[in-house]
């Protein structure tokens, strides 16, 4: 640090006592700031916390919407799944327009499908070829057997049986009366229980 002499200090103090004289550029800048043109608009500053709040509300609404959508689908899926309600239900085929005689039995988590059609019961005068002429239903998705991996889903008056595993198929029964059902292939069934 350089020490100033007394004469130097006195000279600097005299300079400070003189009036301030701004430069020409400083004068023009001050004049422009004081006397502004009419078209000048003051800048509006957006608060820094407003975008944060808007973003937070938007994010919260997206998360809550997704949560309710997922929850609604899960609840609808559980509401429409009537597999446990069908435990102990027995369906017997009542129509004779197919070469089958199905029985569907839901018992303790297992679906039993039997086809008890026997051509010998047609009689000696009525051959199986004669009987086949009266068939109106020849194609069905039902496969006789025992199935542990199955579910029954309800949609209005339609009940869809979904079987998973090696033999995978779906079969829909439409309710036409309190204890009467028609399969998607037109085969009619009845049960002794009221399912609704």
Beta strands, then each sheet from edge to edge (+ up, - down):
strand 1: 90-93
strand 2: 102-107
strand 3: 110-115
strand 4: 145-147
strand 5: 150-155
strand 6: 158-163
strand 7: 169-177
strand 8: 180-183
strand 9: 188-190
sheet 1: 4+ 3- 2+ 1- 9+ 8- 7+ 6- 5+
end
